[in-house]
Amino acid sequence: MELKKIIEACTQTLIDHVEELTELDSAIGDGDHGLNMKRGALAIRAKLPELDTKSLNDALKTMGMTCMSTVGGSSGPVFGTLMVTLGKELPEHPNSAHVAKALAAGIAALSRLGKVEVGQKTLLDVLDPVQKVLAAGGDNLVARVKQCAFDSAQATAAMDAIKGRASFLGDRALGHVDPGSRSMALIIGTLCDTL
């Protein structure tokens, strides 16, 4: 699958789920996550002609910098840092082991950026289990990665919020899926569908 098609699919998924992401964030945040993700998706789409001429690494770095400069709230730096890190770590033609290694570097970068750990109701709670599935390899890997991403996002509903606005809600954040985790699962799921 060519990079342009993957970018189009992932950005369209975020645009299509803007209302769901807004609703999730309205319950435990400030309600702008869906619109912020849509803004970033549209900004990346606007760069498609440029991205289409770049290597995977340079495209990821460009998309990451675009997120940092256009997406509001914490999502811009978070998703931007992840893409820039993946752009630095991935070879031009990555396999699942390369992606697992690059994701580990991305998780470390996000942990440093937000001073967060796995288990604190953030998108790390999707990235970490997905990284472990990729590292383990095996049969039906793409399907298992997709299922892991969606299951892991859903599991954030049972977690205490330690970081971000949701942390101010205490027990009232329980029962609500973390919006960043849901966004990450949607992106991973779309990537799996387009491979």
Accessible surface in RSA format (square Angstrom, percent):
REM  Atomic radii and reference values for relative SASA: ProtOr
REM  Chains: A
REM  Algorithm: Lee & Richards
REM  Probe-radius: 1.40
REM  Slices: 20
REM RES _ NUM      All-atoms   Total-Side   Main-Chain    Non-polar    All polar
REM                ABS   REL    ABS   REL    ABS   REL    ABS   REL    ABS   REL
RES MET A   1   138.01  71.5  57.70  38.2  80.32 191.2  64.48  54.8  73.53  97.4
RES GLU A   2    98.43  56.5  84.96  64.3  13.46  32.1  40.08  77.5  58.35  47.6
RES LEU A   3    41.66  23.2  33.62  24.1   8.04  20.2  34.58  24.3   7.08  19.1
RES LYS A   4    73.71  36.0  73.21  44.9   0.50   1.2  18.78  16.9  54.92  58.5
RES LYS A   5   107.28  52.3 103.85  63.7   3.44   8.2  51.57  46.4  55.71  59.3
RES ILE A   6    24.95  14.2  24.95  18.6   0.00   0.0  24.95  18.0   0.00   0.0
RES ILE A   7     9.26   5.3   6.03   4.5   3.23   7.8   9.26   6.7   0.00   0.0
RES GLU A   8    51.20  29.4  50.56  38.2   0.64   1.5  15.86  30.7  35.33  28.8
RES ALA A   9    28.01  25.8  17.39  26.8  10.62  24.2  26.51  37.3   1.50   4.0
RES CYS A  10    15.75  11.9  15.74  17.6   0.01   0.0  12.78  32.4   2.97   3.2
RES THR A  11     7.14   5.1   7.03   7.1   0.12   0.3   7.14   9.6   0.01   0.0
RES GLN A  12    64.71  36.2  64.71  47.3   0.00   0.0  32.06  68.2  32.65  24.8
RES THR A  13    20.91  14.9  18.58  18.8   2.33   5.6   6.97   9.4  13.93  21.1
RES LEU A  14    13.55   7.5  13.55   9.7   0.00   0.0  13.55   9.5   0.00   0.0
RES ILE A  15    30.17  17.2  26.40  19.7   3.78   9.1  26.40  19.0   3.78  10.3
RES ASP A  16    95.40  66.8  60.34  60.1  35.06  82.9  23.20  54.6  72.20  72.0
RES HIS A  17    53.28  29.1  51.41  35.7   1.87   4.8  32.37  33.4  20.91  24.3
RES VAL A  18    22.96  15.1  22.96  20.8   0.00   0.0  22.96  20.0   0.00   0.0
RES GLU A  19   143.94  82.6 138.01 104.4   5.93  14.1  53.73 103.9  90.21  73.6
RES GLU A  20    59.29  34.0  50.97  38.6   8.31  19.8  39.87  77.1  19.41  15.9
RES LEU A  21     0.00   0.0   0.00   0.0   0.00   0.0   0.00   0.0   0.00   0.0
RES THR A  22    37.29  26.5  37.29  37.8   0.00   0.0  35.54  47.7   1.76   2.7
RES GLU A  23   129.56  74.4 123.03  93.1   6.53  15.6  43.03  83.2  86.53  70.6
RES LEU A  24    34.68  19.3  33.17  23.7   1.51   3.8  34.66  24.3   0.02   0.1
RES ASP A  25    13.48   9.4  13.48  13.4   0.00   0.0   0.00   0.0  13.48  13.4
RES SER A  26    70.07  59.2  43.29  57.8  26.78  61.7  33.06  70.4  37.01  51.8
RES ALA A  27    45.81  42.1  16.43  25.3  29.39  66.8  28.00  39.4  17.81  47.2
RES ILE A  28     5.59   3.2   2.47   1.8   3.12   7.5   4.32   3.1   1.27   3.5
RES GLY A  29    27.82  34.3   0.00   N/A  27.82  34.3   6.24  17.1  21.58  48.3
RES ASP A  30    78.42  54.9  43.18  43.0  35.24  83.3  28.89  68.0  49.53  49.4
RES GLY A  31    15.94  19.7   0.00   N/A  15.94  19.7   7.72  21.2   8.22  18.4
RES ASP A  32    50.27  35.2  49.40  49.2   0.86   2.0  24.52  57.7  25.75  25.7
RES HIS A  33    12.88   7.0  11.94   8.3   0.94   2.4   6.46   6.7   6.42   7.5
RES GLY A  34     0.00   0.0   0.00   N/A   0.00   0.0   0.00   0.0   0.00   0.0
RES LEU A  35    99.43  55.4  96.86  69.3   2.57   6.5  96.86  68.0   2.57   6.9
RES ASN A  36     6.97   4.8   6.97   6.7   0.00   0.0   0.00   0.0   6.97   6.7
RES MET A  37     9.79   5.1   8.63   5.7   1.16   2.8   7.77   6.6   2.03   2.7
RES LYS A  38    67.79  33.1  67.79  41.6   0.00   0.0  16.92  15.2  50.87  54.2
RES ARG A  39   113.36  47.6 108.21  55.2   5.16  12.3  43.10  58.9  70.26  42.6
RES GLY A  40     2.31   2.8   0.00   N/A   2.31   2.8   2.31   6.3   0.00   0.0
RES ALA A  41     2.28   2.1   0.00   0.0   2.28   5.2   0.82   1.2   1.46   3.9
RES LEU A  42    87.07  48.5  81.82  58.5   5.24  13.2  82.15  57.7   4.91  13.2
RES ALA A  43    21.14  19.4  11.59  17.9   9.55  21.7  19.49  27.4   1.65   4.4
RES ILE A  44    11.57   6.6  11.44   8.5   0.12   0.3  11.57   8.3   0.00   0.0
RES ARG A  45    70.35  29.5  61.94  31.6   8.41  20.0  19.75  27.0  50.61  30.7
RES ALA A  46    82.51  75.9  46.86  72.3  35.65  81.1  60.13  84.7  22.38  59.3
RES LYS A  47    75.89  37.0  72.66  44.6   3.23   7.7  31.40  28.3  44.49  47.4
RES LEU A  48    17.08   9.5  17.08  12.2   0.00   0.0  17.08  12.0   0.00   0.0
RES PRO A  49   102.55  74.7  86.45  78.8  16.10  58.5  96.16  79.4   6.39  39.7
RES GLU A  50    77.20  44.3  68.18  51.6   9.02  21.5  40.53  78.4  36.66  29.9
RES LEU A  51     0.77   0.4   0.57   0.4   0.20   0.5   0.69   0.5   0.08   0.2
RES ASP A  52    74.21  52.0  48.82  48.6  25.40  60.1   5.26  12.4  68.96  68.8
RES THR A  53   118.06  84.0  78.13  79.2  39.93  95.2  72.98  98.0  45.08  68.1
RES LYS A  54    67.00  32.7  47.92  29.4  19.08  45.4  13.58  12.2  53.42  56.9
RES SER A  55    44.90  37.9  31.19  41.6  13.71  31.6  34.63  73.7  10.28  14.4
RES LEU A  56    34.27  19.1  32.44  23.2   1.83   4.6  32.44  22.8   1.83   4.9
RES ASN A  57    27.61  19.0  27.61  26.7   0.00   0.0  12.29  29.6  15.32  14.8
RES ASP A  58    66.20  46.4  65.10  64.8   1.10   2.6   8.31  19.6  57.89  57.7
RES ALA A  59     0.02   0.0   0.02   0.0   0.00   0.0   0.02   0.0   0.00   0.0
RES LEU A  60    19.72  11.0  19.72  14.1   0.00   0.0  19.72  13.9   0.00   0.0
RES LYS A  61    72.78  35.5  72.66  44.6   0.12   0.3  32.36  29.1  40.42  43.1
RES THR A  62    24.40  17.4  19.37  19.6   5.04  12.0  12.96  17.4  11.45  17.3
RES MET A  63    15.71   8.1  15.36  10.2   0.34   0.8  10.08   8.6   5.62   7.5
RES GLY A  64     0.00   0.0   0.00   N/A   0.00   0.0   0.00   0.0   0.00   0.0
RES MET A  65   112.29  58.2 109.63  72.6   2.66   6.3  98.75  84.0  13.54  17.9
RES THR A  66     5.91   4.2   2.77   2.8   3.13   7.5   3.86   5.2   2.04   3.1
RES CYS A  67     7.49   5.7   7.49   8.4   0.00   0.0   0.01   0.0   7.48   8.1
RES MET A  68    71.20  36.9  48.47  32.1  22.73  54.1  27.82  23.7  43.38  57.5
RES SER A  69    92.40  78.1  52.47  70.0  39.93  92.0  50.84 108.3  41.56  58.2
RES THR A  70    47.94  34.1  34.24  34.7  13.70  32.6  41.68  56.0   6.26   9.5
RES VAL A  71    12.14   8.0   3.30   3.0   8.84  21.3   3.74   3.3   8.40  22.8
RES GLY A  72    26.80  33.0   0.00   N/A  26.80  33.0  26.71  73.3   0.09   0.2
RES GLY A  73    57.44  70.8   0.00   N/A  57.44  70.8  33.12  90.9  24.32  54.5
RES SER A  74    85.37  72.1  72.26  96.4  13.12  30.2  45.10  96.0  40.27  56.4
RES SER A  75    12.00  10.1   9.82  13.1   2.18   5.0   2.05   4.4   9.95  13.9
RES GLY A  76     0.00   0.0   0.00   N/A   0.00   0.0   0.00   0.0   0.00   0.0
RES PRO A  77    53.04  38.7  52.86  48.2   0.18   0.7  53.04  43.8   0.00   0.0
RES VAL A  78    34.99  23.0  34.99  31.7   0.00   0.0  34.99  30.4   0.00   0.0
RES PHE A  79     9.95   5.0   9.72   6.0   0.23   0.6   9.78   5.9   0.17   0.5
RES GLY A  80     0.00   0.0   0.00   N/A   0.00   0.0   0.00   0.0   0.00   0.0
RES THR A  81    24.52  17.4  23.90  24.2   0.62   1.5  17.46  23.5   7.06  10.7
RES LEU A  82     5.69   3.2   5.69   4.1   0.00   0.0   5.69   4.0   0.00   0.0
RES MET A  83    32.53  16.8  32.53  21.5   0.00   0.0  20.62  17.5  11.91  15.8
RES VAL A  84    21.08  13.9  21.08  19.1   0.00   0.0  21.08  18.3   0.00   0.0
RES THR A  85    17.95  12.8  17.61  17.9   0.34   0.8   9.86  13.2   8.09  12.2
RES LEU A  86    26.19  14.6  26.19  18.7   0.00   0.0  26.19  18.4   0.00   0.0
RES GLY A  87     1.02   1.3   0.00   N/A   1.02   1.3   0.00   0.0   1.02   2.3
RES LYS A  88   144.62  70.6 111.66  68.5  32.96  78.5  62.67  56.4  81.95  87.3
RES GLU A  89    81.51  46.8  55.96  42.3  25.55  60.8   3.66   7.1  77.85  63.6
RES LEU A  90    17.29   9.6  12.30   8.8   4.99  12.5  12.65   8.9   4.64  12.5
RES PRO A  91    51.83  37.8  39.74  36.2  12.09  44.0  51.60  42.6   0.23   1.4
RES GLU A  92    76.54  43.9  65.32  49.4  11.21  26.7  43.13  83.4  33.41  27.3
RES HIS A  93   157.37  86.0 135.72  94.3  21.65  55.4  97.07 100.0  60.30  70.2
RES PRO A  94    47.61  34.7  22.60  20.6  25.01  90.9  22.63  18.7  24.98 155.3
RES ASN A  95    81.11  55.9  72.62  70.2   8.49  20.4  41.70 100.4  39.41  38.1
RES SER A  96    42.96  36.3  33.59  44.8   9.36  21.6  14.38  30.6  28.58  40.0
RES ALA A  97    64.68  59.5  56.60  87.3   8.08  18.4  59.92  84.4   4.76  12.6
RES HIS A  98    68.93  37.7  65.34  45.4   3.58   9.2  40.89  42.1  28.04  32.6
RES VAL A  99    45.55  30.0  45.55  41.2   0.00   0.0  45.55  39.6   0.00   0.0
RES ALA A 100     4.12   3.8   4.12   6.4   0.00   0.0   4.12   5.8   0.00   0.0
RES LYS A 101   150.45  73.4 143.12  87.8   7.33  17.5  91.45  82.3  59.00  62.8
RES ALA A 102     0.69   0.6   0.15   0.2   0.54   1.2   0.27   0.4   0.42   1.1
RES LEU A 103    12.24   6.8  12.24   8.8   0.00   0.0  12.24   8.6   0.00   0.0
RES ALA A 104    44.28  40.7  36.52  56.4   7.76  17.7  38.49  54.2   5.79  15.3
RES ALA A 105    28.02  25.8  17.91  27.6  10.10  23.0  25.45  35.8   2.56   6.8
RES GLY A 106     0.00   0.0   0.00   N/A   0.00   0.0   0.00   0.0   0.00   0.0
RES ILE A 107    20.36  11.6  20.36  15.2   0.00   0.0  20.36  14.7   0.00   0.0
RES ALA A 108    42.96  39.5  35.52  54.8   7.44  16.9  42.31  59.6   0.64   1.7
RES ALA A 109    11.76  10.8   8.49  13.1   3.27   7.4   9.14  12.9   2.62   7.0
RES LEU A 110     6.21   3.5   4.29   3.1   1.92   4.8   4.29   3.0   1.92   5.2
RES SER A 111    33.29  28.1  29.21  39.0   4.08   9.4  21.93  46.7  11.36  15.9
RES ARG A 112   166.69  70.0 149.26  76.1  17.43  41.5  81.92 112.0  84.76  51.4
RES LEU A 113    82.30  45.8  55.82  39.9  26.48  66.6  63.99  44.9  18.31  49.3
RES GLY A 114    33.91  41.8   0.00   N/A  33.91  41.8  24.83  68.1   9.08  20.3
RES LYS A 115   157.04  76.6 139.43  85.5  17.62  41.9 107.16  96.5  49.88  53.1
RES VAL A 116    17.11  11.3  14.39  13.0   2.72   6.5  14.39  12.5   2.72   7.4
RES GLU A 117   118.34  67.9 115.45  87.3   2.89   6.9  36.58  70.7  81.76  66.8
RES VAL A 118    72.45  47.7  51.59  46.7  20.85  50.2  51.59  44.8  20.85  56.6
RES GLY A 119    38.83  47.9   0.00   N/A  38.83  47.9  21.29  58.4  17.53  39.3
RES GLN A 120    30.39  17.0  30.28  22.1   0.11   0.3   6.53  13.9  23.86  18.1
RES LYS A 121     6.51   3.2   0.57   0.3   5.95  14.2   0.57   0.5   5.95   6.3
RES THR A 122    24.58  17.5  22.96  23.3   1.63   3.9  24.58  33.0   0.00   0.0
RES LEU A 123    11.17   6.2   9.70   6.9   1.47   3.7   9.70   6.8   1.47   4.0
RES LEU A 124     1.76   1.0   1.76   1.3   0.00   0.0   1.76   1.2   0.00   0.0
RES ASP A 125     5.04   3.5   0.98   1.0   4.05   9.6   1.55   3.6   3.49   3.5
RES VAL A 126     0.00   0.0   0.00   0.0   0.00   0.0   0.00   0.0   0.00   0.0
RES LEU A 127     0.51   0.3   0.51   0.4   0.00   0.0   0.51   0.4   0.00   0.0
RES ASP A 128    24.53  17.2  24.53  24.4   0.00   0.0   0.00   0.0  24.53  24.5
RES PRO A 129    36.36  26.5  33.51  30.6   2.85  10.4  35.94  29.7   0.43   2.6
RES VAL A 130     2.47   1.6   2.47   2.2   0.00   0.0   2.47   2.1   0.00   0.0
RES GLN A 131    28.13  15.7  28.13  20.6   0.00   0.0   0.03   0.1  28.10  21.3
RES LYS A 132   120.41  58.7 113.58  69.7   6.83  16.3  92.60  83.3  27.82  29.6
RES VAL A 133    30.58  20.1  27.62  25.0   2.96   7.1  30.58  26.6   0.00   0.0
RES LEU A 134    19.71  11.0  17.69  12.7   2.03   5.1  17.69  12.4   2.03   5.5
RES ALA A 135    65.35  60.1  32.15  49.6  33.20  75.5  35.55  50.1  29.80  78.9
RES ALA A 136    84.93  78.1  44.96  69.4  39.97  90.9  56.29  79.3  28.63  75.9
RES GLY A 137    19.04  23.5   0.00   N/A  19.04  23.5  14.63  40.1   4.41   9.9
RES GLY A 138    60.96  75.2   0.00   N/A  60.96  75.2  35.81  98.3  25.15  56.3
RES ASP A 139   121.27  84.9 108.97 108.5  12.30  29.1  29.04  68.3  92.24  92.0
RES ASN A 140   114.55  79.0  94.33  91.2  20.22  48.7  20.86  50.2  93.69  90.6
RES LEU A 141    26.44  14.7  22.68  16.2   3.75   9.4  22.68  15.9   3.75  10.1
RES VAL A 142    69.81  45.9  66.82  60.5   2.98   7.2  68.42  59.5   1.38   3.7
RES ALA A 143    65.04  59.8  52.34  80.8  12.70  28.9  58.45  82.3   6.59  17.5
RES ARG A 144    91.17  38.3  86.15  43.9   5.02  11.9  60.13  82.2  31.04  18.8
RES VAL A 145     9.29   6.1   9.29   8.4   0.00   0.0   9.29   8.1   0.00   0.0
RES LYS A 146    67.21  32.8  67.21  41.2   0.00   0.0  33.78  30.4  33.43  35.6
RES GLN A 147   104.68  58.5 103.15  75.4   1.53   3.6  38.67  82.3  66.01  50.1
RES CYS A 148    20.67  15.6  13.80  15.4   6.88  16.2  12.37  31.3   8.30   9.0
RES ALA A 149     0.00   0.0   0.00   0.0   0.00   0.0   0.00   0.0   0.00   0.0
RES PHE A 150    56.03  28.0  50.79  31.5   5.24  13.6  51.15  31.0   4.88  14.0
RES ASP A 151    77.88  54.6  70.29  70.0   7.59  17.9  28.20  66.4  49.67  49.5
RES SER A 152    15.01  12.7   9.62  12.8   5.39  12.4   6.72  14.3   8.29  11.6
RES ALA A 153     1.54   1.4   1.54   2.4   0.00   0.0   1.54   2.2   0.00   0.0
RES GLN A 154   117.02  65.4 112.82  82.5   4.20  10.0  47.15 100.4  69.86  53.0
RES ALA A 155    51.63  47.5  39.21  60.5  12.42  28.2  49.49  69.7   2.14   5.7
RES THR A 156     0.00   0.0   0.00   0.0   0.00   0.0   0.00   0.0   0.00   0.0
RES ALA A 157    14.62  13.4  14.36  22.2   0.25   0.6  14.48  20.4   0.13   0.4
RES ALA A 158    86.88  79.9  58.48  90.3  28.40  64.6  65.59  92.4  21.30  56.4
RES MET A 159    48.28  25.0  43.61  28.9   4.67  11.1  48.28  41.0   0.00   0.0
RES ASP A 160    80.55  56.4  75.09  74.7   5.46  12.9  19.65  46.2  60.90  60.7
RES ALA A 161    12.31  11.3   1.00   1.5  11.31  25.7   1.00   1.4  11.31  29.9
RES ILE A 162    86.84  49.4  70.53  52.5  16.32  39.3  73.02  52.6  13.82  37.5
RES LYS A 163    79.04  38.6  69.45  42.6   9.59  22.8  31.16  28.0  47.88  51.0
RES GLY A 164    52.55  64.8   0.00   N/A  52.55  64.8  41.22 113.1  11.34  25.4
RES ARG A 165   142.77  59.9 133.74  68.2   9.03  21.5  31.79  43.4 110.98  67.3
RES ALA A 166    12.26  11.3  11.11  17.1   1.16   2.6  11.11  15.6   1.16   3.1
RES SER A 167    36.19  30.6  17.92  23.9  18.28  42.1   8.96  19.1  27.23  38.1
RES PHE A 168   166.48  83.3 137.08  84.9  29.40  76.5 142.69  86.5  23.79  68.1
RES LEU A 169    44.43  24.7  38.08  27.2   6.35  16.0  38.88  27.3   5.54  14.9
RES GLY A 170    42.64  52.6   0.00   N/A  42.64  52.6  40.15 110.2   2.49   5.6
RES ASP A 171   112.65  78.9  99.36  98.9  13.29  31.4  30.32  71.4  82.33  82.1
RES ARG A 172   168.18  70.6 153.41  78.2  14.77  35.2  78.77 107.7  89.41  54.2
RES ALA A 173     0.16   0.1   0.16   0.2   0.00   0.0   0.16   0.2   0.00   0.0
RES LEU A 174    71.64  39.9  58.15  41.6  13.49  33.9  58.45  41.1  13.19  35.5
RES GLY A 175    61.08  75.3   0.00   N/A  61.08  75.3  32.51  89.2  28.57  64.0
RES HIS A 176    64.45  35.2  62.45  43.4   2.00   5.1  33.49  34.5  30.96  36.0
RES VAL A 177    15.72  10.3  14.55  13.2   1.17   2.8  14.55  12.6   1.17   3.2
RES ASP A 178    19.24  13.5  19.24  19.2   0.00   0.0   0.00   0.0  19.24  19.2
RES PRO A 179     8.18   6.0   8.18   7.5   0.00   0.0   8.18   6.8   0.00   0.0
RES GLY A 180    13.22  16.3   0.00   N/A  13.22  16.3  10.52  28.9   2.70   6.0
RES SER A 181     0.00   0.0   0.00   0.0   0.00   0.0   0.00   0.0   0.00   0.0
RES ARG A 182    54.21  22.8  54.21  27.6   0.00   0.0   8.35  11.4  45.86  27.8
RES SER A 183     0.00   0.0   0.00   0.0   0.00   0.0   0.00   0.0   0.00   0.0
RES MET A 184    11.71   6.1  11.71   7.7   0.00   0.0  11.71  10.0   0.00   0.0
RES ALA A 185     0.00   0.0   0.00   0.0   0.00   0.0   0.00   0.0   0.00   0.0
RES LEU A 186     7.91   4.4   6.95   5.0   0.96   2.4   7.08   5.0   0.83   2.2
RES ILE A 187    26.86  15.3  26.86  20.0   0.00   0.0  26.86  19.3   0.00   0.0
RES ILE A 188    13.52   7.7  13.52  10.1   0.00   0.0  13.52   9.7   0.00   0.0
RES GLY A 189     1.35   1.7   0.00   N/A   1.35   1.7   1.35   3.7   0.00   0.0
RES THR A 190    16.94  12.1  14.62  14.8   2.33   5.5   8.85  11.9   8.10  12.2
RES LEU A 191    62.93  35.0  62.93  45.0   0.00   0.0  62.93  44.2   0.00   0.0
RES CYS A 192    12.61   9.5   6.38   7.1   6.23  14.7   1.11   2.8  11.51  12.4
RES ASP A 193    94.90  66.5  61.47  61.2  33.43  79.1  27.78  65.4  67.12  66.9
RES THR A 194    21.46  15.3  16.89  17.1   4.57  10.9  19.76  26.5   1.70   2.6
RES LEU A 195   135.75  75.6  76.87  55.0  58.87 148.0 103.43  72.6  32.31  87.0
END  Absolute sums over single chains surface
CHAIN  1 A     9195.6       7359.7       1835.8       5343.4       3852.2
END  Absolute sums over all chains
TOTAL          9195.6       7359.7       1835.8       5343.4       3852.2
